[in-house]
Amino acid sequence: MRIVIAGAGEVGIHLAKMLSREDLDVILIDEDNDVLSEIENNYNLIAITGNPTSFDTLRRADVANTDLFVAVTPYEARNIVACTIASSLGAIKTVARIDNYDYLRKENRDHFKTLGVDDLIYPEVLAGEEVINAMRHTWARSWFELHDGALILIGVKIRDNASILYHKLYELTSNSNLFHIAAIKRHNHTIIPRGNDEVQLGDIVYFTTTPEYVEGIREICGKKQNTVKNVMILGGSRIAIRIAASMDDDVKIKLIEKDREKGYRLVEQMRNTVIIQGDARDEDLLNEEGIADTDMFIALSDSSETNILACLTAKQMGVPRTVAEVEDIQYISAAENLNIGTVINKKLLSASHIFQLLLDSDDSNAKCLALADAEVVELVAKPGSRITRRPIKELGLPNDITLGGVIRNGVGTIVSGNTQIAANDHVLVFCLDTALHKLDRWFG
């Protein structure tokens, strides 16, 4: 597969690095030759210096023979124009990063398709959806529903009150088939576990289950569900604006923004929100603004370090649930190991959306879950594919891939070694990012 990425900014570089580890032809376009040279010297890709809205540049990138063209420069209009030109030159699929929520409305998306732009990515909307999900399920680190909740993937941080602590996985599932532990995040690594692995203190454990057993998982993990009515946000970013727009009317929001002029503009953009000018790291300010009565603290400043420290401060001051935007990927594992709840990263969320297109299935629904080294993917088993030929225990799946559950005719079930995948089943797959390219061999 041939993929052309226009824009060597944060999203473009991260996507290029991840894809360069796969068995793919990756071409990265940007006008900054110094940035491209550094990337080309360290990763398996081709770098082309030029303007992504130039016909000459796109012809040099051979977009006529490209399976996927992704425009993720910082400029929305440039991304749309680049996709339009790439499509006219023969690119099979195009994706543009945008900054205008209005473009995502169905009637407007259809207009962009007539221009040759097949898909649109608004990273701030993806991040806002993650925060709203964290608000609805306060006891979980991550929550992923397939087919209107027929199958659910839940990530939970294990504390010392969890009854599953230090139990081997085969002990937890030997007497029932209520859940499947698909992965364990331990320190800086994600583990695709086997029966003899055990749950340890501080692990983030990823369960797949069906709706009727969700409460049972919450109980064995020693967690409580809290109601969120009072929210405090650090930073008036576009993510904050999307969160306020999606929030229920009975939720009260206080937003702390250091920039006075920006605060004035936010008053007009955010409904049901009290805007406070100040520094959210100031404990006196937090006390004055009622941090003791806050149910959730969300840190969305431009600094990953500031967001992590602010969440730690909020936790120390009694806030039960915190969310931190951590855009520096090297800090994600550290943030997860600290006493912070949900971690969101726009680059991972955007890359996940693009991976859906790479898997070449209109029914796929990939999600990164803020993990830098793993993917969760829903795939449809095609008739005659390898995954359908034998029971799971006889397939010889690689150690870096596990199947978490199956949806058949709208009904979700947990898999076991005896489960046989059938054609057209929707399968929840958890794999390390190094195994992404293997999935099509099994499901294609």
Secondary structure, DSSP 8 states (H G I E B T S, - for coil): -EEEEE--SHHHHHHHHHHHTSSSEEEEEES-HHHHHHHHHHSSSEEEES-TT-HHHHHHTTGGG-SEEEE--S-HHHHHHHHHHHHHHT-SEEEEE---GGGGSHHHHHHHHHTT--EEE-HHHHHHHHHHHHHH-TT-SEEEEETTTTEEEEEEE--TT-TTTT-BHHHHHTT--SEEEEEEEETTEEE---TT-B--TT-EEEEEE-GGGHHHHHHHTT-------EEEEES--HHHHHHHHHS-TT-EEEEEES-HHHHHHHHHH-TTEEEEES-TT-HHHHHHTTGGG-SEEEE-SS-HHHHHHHHHHHHHTT-SEEEEE---GGGHHHHHHTT--EEE-HHHHHHHHHHHHHTT-TT---B-TT-SSEEEEEEE--TT-GGGSS-GGGT---TTEEEEEEEETTEEEE--TT----TT-EEEEEEEGGGGGGHHHHH-
